[in-house]
Amino acid sequence: MGITEEDSSLDMSLTLETAEFYQLSLREAKEIVDSTKSIVAENWRKLAARYGISRIAVERMSSVFAEK
């Protein structure tokens, strides 16, 4: 995730704040973030099943990976 000198929390908004560092426009960064979030939301349950993560653990993590 994007990390600034002042903040190292895992937050998508920090990714956008650091876009210029990666030579991305804000629009490009937003597109990448949106695409990544969508791909993760569509596929994380399948990957969890493939790697044998328990149903209980999947349900516990579901709010983290749900597309927002």
N, C-alpha and C positions, 0 to 999 in steps of 0.2 A: 504494500500500500504506500501511498505517498506519505512521507515523513518530513516534517519541517525541523528546523533547528530547535524550535520551542516545544514541539509536540510529536510524540512517537506513538500515539494511540492509533488503533486500527479503525480508520474512519474514511469512508469514500470521499467526503468533502476535502480531506487533506490531499487526496489524489488530484483533485481539480486545482487546488491551490498551488501544487508543485508542477503543474503541466508545463509551464514555461521552461523549467529546468530540463525537461525531456524534449524540448524543442517542439512542443505541441501547442496548438491554439486551444483555447477553452472549448471551442466547438468540437475539435478533434478528440480532446480528452473526454468530453461528455459522451461522444459516440462510442468510444472504447469502453467506458464505464458501463453504459447502458447495454452494450453488446455482451460484455463479460457477465454482468448480472443476469441477463436473459439466458445465456448458455449454462451458467451454473444452476439457475432455477430449474431449467429443463432436464438436467442430467445428473444432479447430485444423488438422487435416490437410486438411480440405476448403478452408479459407481459404488455407493454404499453397499448395495446388495452384492455386487461383484466381489467386493473385498470382505464380505462376511460381517459387516457391522450389524449388531443386533437391532431388532425392530424397536426396542425400547430406546436405544441410543439414537436411532434415526428420528423417532418422534421427539425426543428431547432437543435435537438439533434443528428440527424443521422450521422453527421461527427464524433462525439465523440465515438459512438458505432460501427462504421464501422470497420470491421477487417482490420488490417494494417499489 
